Amino acid sequence: MDKHRRPDSRSAEGSGLIREQLTFADNSVAAALYGQNNGHLRLIERQLGLSLHARGNELSIIGSKEGVELAHRLLEQLRSMQQQGRAVTTDDVVRGLQMLQHDKETAVSDVLRDAVVVANRSRPVIPKSVAQQRYLDAIRSEDVVFGIGPAGTGKTYLAMAMAVKALIDKQVRRIVLCRPAVEAGEKLGFLPGTMQDKVNPYLRPLYDALNDLLDMERAQLLIDRGQIEVAPLAFMRGRTLNDSFVILDEAQNTTGEQMKMFLTRLGYDSKAVITGDITQIDLPTRGQSGLVEAMRLLSGIVGIEFVHFSEVDVVRHPLVAAIIRAYDRASDARDAQKPAV
């Protein structure tokens, strides 16, 4: 933002609204920030209940004091990102608003400028929230990282992006991806096919993420060479994983013994990322979860970091966050009604 004029209360006298005018360096800078057909401005209007009027490189923002301040802060952050050579997208506007509504001091431009560049991928993988950026930083700096939170927060996808980048950059010799094969309604023994046929549905989300980051032919070539391995957690027993990037997905469905087994597979020059959602445990009792136990036993150990996500970090359809909040409220209400022990 090159020039900014303080709110002009005269323009909204008696209405309880304020006006703030912003001026950008030139029309091309402003147009890139406004979006195609002023789409970014319309989005800000709808989300914050404001009126935004653009004339060339000048922009007027009219609305409540809180809304105007939030819009100004967002545009300032997006302009800062733009000055660093990063084009502003509609997704940036959406995620930036969500971050600032959660914490108005968030450095949105710093979060959105971070990127994991995976070779042969048309677009870099960019964190969409403060927690996602903290997660990437933890994976870069620590050998064991736990990503804990609801579905749709990017826990597994970001870990996969970091793993693929590490392999391509020759920081590790192989990637090992695993999941516990826990039944949720159907028994494995009753499913048709070989054992591999039976466990593949549990591993499908890992293959999907992998194929999104690499073209399918290259991913299959790396699997055939043994540089990428996708397997049920049970296949990890008795192994030592040196020079590897290891991801354990759906870790809430491990037992304490399985979690200990997995963590003690880690060898030299290796990194492990463990992801899970402790509200989605398919074991008979929550107390059996190895992820819950690990949170209790391993917090505070140097070299191990826990990153927690919430519905604020959900990057799926906007309704997913609302659904998570509704279920969380219902769970809290049930817990409140339980008699004290």
ROMAR-647608 format. One record per residue (C-alpha): residue in three letters; residue number from 0; x, y negated, z. Coordinates in steps of 0.2 Angstrom, whole numbers, always signed. Layout:
BEGIN
   r   k     x     y     z
 ALA NUM     X     Y     Z
...
***
This chain:
BEGIN
   r   k     x     y     z
 MET   0    +0    +0    +0
 ASP   1    +8   -16    -5
 LYS   2    -3   -29    +2
 HIS   3   -17   -28   +15
 ARG   4   -29   -41   +21
 ARG   5   -37   -40   +38
 PRO   6   -56   -36   +40
 ASP   7   -67   -50   +35
 SER   8   -82   -50   +47
 ARG   9   -90   -64   +38
 SER  10   -95   -53   +23
 ALA  11  -105   -41   +34
 GLU  12  -111   -54   +47
 GLY  13  -125   -47   +58
 SER  14  -124   -30   +50
 GLY  15  -111   -22   +62
 LEU  16  -101   -18   +47
 ILE  17   -84   -24   +42
 ARG  18   -75   -27   +26
 GLU  19   -56   -24   +22
 GLN  20   -48   -27    +6
 LEU  21   -33   -18    +0
 THR  22   -21   -23   -15
 PHE  23   -10   -11   -24
 ALA  24    +6   -15   -35
 ASP  25    -4   -13   -52
 ASN  26   -19    -6   -60
 SER  27   -10   +11   -65
 VAL  28    -5   +14   -47
 ALA  29   -22   +10   -41
 ALA  30   -31   +21   -54
 ALA  31   -20   +36   -50
 LEU  32   -25   +34   -32
 TYR  33   -43   +31   -35
 GLY  34   -44   +48   -46
 GLN  35   -53   +51   -62
 ASN  36   -69   +41   -63
 ASN  37   -65   +34   -46
 GLY  38   -69   +52   -39
 HIS  39   -57   +51   -24
 LEU  40   -66   +35   -19
 ARG  41   -83   +43   -21
 LEU  42   -77   +57   -10
 ILE  43   -71   +46    +4
 GLU  44   -88   +36    +3
 ARG  45   -98   +52    +6
 GLN  46   -87   +59   +19
 LEU  47   -86   +43   +30
 GLY  48  -102   +34   +25
 LEU  49   -93   +19   +18
 SER  50   -95    +8    +2
 LEU  51   -79    +7    -8
 HIS  52   -78    -6   -23
 ALA  53   -63    -6   -34
 ARG  54   -59   -20   -46
 GLY  55   -42   -16   -55
 ASN  56   -29   -15   -42
 GLU  57   -40   -22   -28
 LEU  58   -51   -12   -17
 SER  59   -64   -17    -4
 ILE  60   -69    -5   +10
 ILE  61   -86    -9   +19
 GLY  62   -93    +1   +34
 SER  63   -91    +4   +52
 LYS  64   -74    -1   +60
 GLU  65   -69   +17   +63
 GLY  66   -73   +23   +46
 VAL  67   -64    +8   +38
 GLU  68   -49   +11   +48
 LEU  69   -49   +30   +44
 ALA  70   -51   +26   +25
 HIS  71   -37   +13   +26
 ARG  72   -25   +26   +35
 LEU  73   -29   +39   +22
 LEU  74   -26   +28    +7
 GLU  75   -10   +22   +15
 GLN  76    -4   +40   +18
 LEU  77    -9   +45    +0
 ARG  78    +0   +30    -7
 SER  79   +16   +35    +3
 MET  80   +15   +52    -5
 GLN  81   +12   +45   -22
 GLN  82   +28   +34   -20
 GLN  83   +38   +50   -17
 GLY  84   +33   +56   -34
 ARG  85   +19   +68   -29
 ALA  86    +2   +65   -38
 VAL  87   -14   +64   -28
 THR  88   -27   +77   -30
 THR  89   -45   +79   -24
 ASP  90   -39   +93   -13
 ASP  91   -26   +81    -5
 VAL  92   -41   +69    -1
 VAL  93   -51   +82    +7
 ARG  94   -37   +90   +17
 GLY  95   -31   +72   +22
 LEU  96   -48   +67   +28
 GLN  97   -50   +83   +39
 MET  98   -33   +81   +46
 LEU  99   -36   +62   +51
 GLN 100   -53   +66   +58
 HIS 101   -45   +79   +69
 ASP 102   -30   +68   +74
 LYS 103   -29   +50   +67
 GLU 104   -10   +50   +70
 THR 105    -7   +64   +58
 ALA 106    +7   +60   +46
 VAL 107    -3   +67   +31
 SER 108   +10   +62   +18
 ASP 109   +23   +73   +27
 VAL 110   +12   +88   +28
 LEU 111    +6   +87   +10
 ARG 112   +24   +83    +3
 ASP 113   +30  +100   +10
 ALA 114   +30  +114    -3
 VAL 115   +36  +131    -5
 VAL 116   +42  +133   -23
 VAL 117   +40  +151   -29
 ALA 118   +49  +154   -46
 ASN 119   +38  +156   -61
 ARG 120   +23  +149   -52
 SER 121   +14  +134   -60
 ARG 122   +11  +125   -44
 PRO 123   +20  +125   -27
 VAL 124   +12  +132   -12
 ILE 125    +8  +117    -1
 PRO 126    +2  +117   +17
 LYS 127   -15  +110   +19
 SER 128   -15  +106   +38
 VAL 129    -3  +101   +52
 ALA 130    -4  +119   +59
 GLN 131    +1  +126   +42
 GLN 132   +16  +115   +41
 ARG 133   +21  +120   +58
 TYR 134   +19  +138   +53
 LEU 135   +31  +136   +38
 ASP 136   +44  +127   +48
 ALA 137   +43  +141   +61
 ILE 138   +46  +154   +48
 ARG 139   +60  +144   +41
 SER 140   +69  +143   +58
 GLU 141   +64  +158   +68
 ASP 142   +66  +177   +66
 VAL 143   +49  +182   +73
 VAL 144   +34  +171   +70
 PHE 145   +16  +175   +75
 GLY 146    +2  +166   +65
 ILE 147   -15  +168   +75
 GLY 148   -31  +161   +70
 PRO 149   -47  +164   +60
 ALA 150   -49  +170   +42
 GLY 151   -46  +157   +28
 THR 152   -32  +148   +37
 GLY 153   -18  +153   +25
 LYS 154    -9  +164   +38
 THR 155    -5  +179   +27
 TYR 156    -4  +169   +10
 LEU 157    +9  +157   +17
 ALA 158   +19  +171   +24
 MET 159   +19  +180    +8
 ALA 160   +24  +164    -1
 MET 161   +39  +162   +10
 ALA 162   +43  +181    +8
 VAL 163   +43  +180   -11
 LYS 164   +53  +164   -11
 ALA 165   +66  +172    +1
 LEU 166   +67  +188   -11
 ILE 167   +69  +178   -27
 ASP 168   +82  +166   -18
 LYS 169   +91  +182   -13
 GLN 170   +90  +178    +6
 VAL 171   +83  +196    +9
 ARG 172   +85  +212    -1
 ARG 173   +67  +217    +1
 ILE 174   +49  +213    +7
 VAL 175   +39  +225   +18
 LEU 176   +21  +222   +19
 CYS 177   +10  +232   +31
 ARG 178    -7  +233   +39
 PRO 179   -15  +245   +52
 ALA 180   -27  +256   +44
 VAL 181   -41  +254   +56
 GLU 182   -59  +260   +51
 ALA 183   -73  +248   +53
 GLY 184   -88  +259   +50
 GLU 185   -81  +273   +39
 LYS 186   -69  +286   +44
 LEU 187   -54  +288   +33
 GLY 188   -56  +307   +32
 PHE 189   -74  +305   +24
 LEU 190   -68  +294   +10
 PRO 191   -64  +302    -7
 GLY 192   -47  +304   -14
 THR 193   -29  +307    -9
 MET 194   -22  +299    +7
 GLN 195   -15  +285    -4
 ASP 196   -32  +282   -11
 LYS 197   -39  +281    +6
 VAL 198   -27  +268   +13
 ASN 199   -26  +257    -3
 PRO 200   -42  +248    +1
 TYR 201   -34  +242   +18
 LEU 202   -19  +235    +8
 ARG 203   -29  +227    -6
 PRO 204   -28  +209    +2
 LEU 205    -9  +210    +2
 TYR 206    -8  +216   -16
 ASP 207   -20  +201   -21
 ALA 208    -9  +188   -12
 LEU 209    +6  +196   -20
 ASN 210    -2  +195   -38
 ASP 211    -7  +177   -35
 LEU 212   +11  +172   -32
 LEU 213   +20  +183   -45
 ASP 214   +13  +189   -62
 MET 215    +7  +207   -61
 GLU 216   +21  +214   -72
 ARG 217   +35  +207   -61
 ALA 218   +26  +211   -45
 GLN 219   +24  +229   -51
 LEU 220   +42  +230   -57
 LEU 221   +48  +224   -39
 ILE 222   +37  +237   -31
 ASP 223   +44  +251   -43
 ARG 224   +61  +246   -38
 GLY 225   +58  +247   -20
 GLN 226   +61  +228   -17
 ILE 227   +43  +226   -12
 GLU 228   +34  +239    -1
 VAL 229   +16  +239    +3
 ALA 230   +12  +252   +16
 PRO 231    +1  +256   +31
 LEU 232    +9  +252   +48
 ALA 233   +10  +270   +52
 PHE 234   +23  +272   +39
 MET 235   +35  +260   +48
 ARG 236   +39  +273   +62
 GLY 237   +57  +279   +64
 ARG 238   +64  +265   +52
 THR 239   +76  +251   +54
 LEU 240   +73  +236   +42
 ASN 241   +89  +227   +38
 ASP 242   +90  +212   +27
 SER 243   +71  +212   +25
 PHE 244   +56  +200   +26
 VAL 245   +43  +210   +35
 ILE 246   +24  +205   +37
 LEU 247   +12  +213   +48
 ASP 248    -6  +208   +43
 GLU 249   -22  +211   +53
 ALA 250   -11  +213   +69
 GLN 251   -26  +211   +81
 ASN 252   -30  +229   +76
 THR 253   -14  +237   +82
 THR 254   -12  +245   +99
 GLY 255    +1  +240  +111
 GLU 256   +12  +255  +106
 GLN 257   +10  +251   +88
 MET 258   +15  +233   +90
 LYS 259   +30  +238  +100
 MET 260   +35  +250   +87
 PHE 261   +33  +237   +73
 LEU 262   +43  +224   +82
 THR 263   +57  +236   +86
 ARG 264   +60  +240   +68
 LEU 265   +68  +223   +65
 GLY 266   +86  +225   +60
 TYR 267  +100  +213   +55
 ASP 268   +97  +198   +44
 SER 269   +78  +201   +44
 LYS 270   +63  +191   +48
 ALA 271   +46  +196   +54
 VAL 272   +29  +187   +52
 ILE 273   +14  +194   +62
 THR 274    -3  +188   +58
 GLY 275   -20  +191   +66
 ASP 276   -37  +185   +72
 ILE 277   -41  +190   +90
 THR 278   -59  +186   +87
 GLN 279   -60  +200   +74
 ILE 280   -54  +215   +84
 ASP 281   -60  +232   +77
 LEU 282   -52  +243   +91
 PRO 283   -64  +250  +104
 THR 284   -59  +237  +117
 ARG 285   -51  +220  +116
 GLY 286   -39  +225  +129
 GLN 287   -31  +238  +118
 SER 288   -25  +225  +105
 GLY 289    -6  +224  +103
 LEU 290    -8  +206   +97
 VAL 291   -16  +201  +113
 GLU 292    -3  +210  +123
 ALA 293   +11  +202  +113
 MET 294    +4  +185  +116
 ARG 295    +5  +188  +135
 LEU 296   +22  +197  +135
 LEU 297   +32  +187  +122
 SER 298   +28  +169  +124
 GLY 299   +43  +159  +129
 ILE 300   +56  +171  +122
 VAL 301   +69  +161  +112
 GLY 302   +68  +166   +93
 ILE 303   +49  +170   +94
 GLU 304   +36  +157   +90
 PHE 305   +17  +157   +91
 VAL 306    +8  +146   +79
 HIS 307   -11  +145   +82
 PHE 308   -24  +140   +69
 SER 309   -42  +134   +71
 GLU 310   -57  +131   +60
 VAL 311   -49  +114   +56
 ASP 312   -36  +124   +46
 VAL 313   -48  +134   +36
 VAL 314   -44  +131   +17
 ARG 315   -59  +141   +10
 HIS 316   -76  +135    +6
 PRO 317   -81  +120   +18
 LEU 318   -95  +131   +25
 VAL 319   -82  +144   +31
 ALA 320   -77  +132   +45
 ALA 321   -95  +128   +50
 ILE 322   -98  +147   +51
 ILE 323   -83  +150   +62
 ARG 324   -89  +136   +73
 ALA 325  -106  +143   +75
 TYR 326  -100  +160   +79
 ASP 327   -88  +153   +92
 ARG 328  -102  +143  +100
 ALA 329  -112  +159  +101
 SER 330   -97  +169  +108
 ASP 331   -94  +155  +121
 ALA 332  -113  +155  +126
 ARG 333  -112  +174  +129
 ASP 334   -97  +173  +139
 ALA 335  -105  +160  +150
 GLN 336  -120  +171  +153
 LYS 337  -109  +186  +159
 PRO 338  -110  +188  +178
 ALA 339   -94  +184  +187
 VAL 340   -83  +198  +193
***
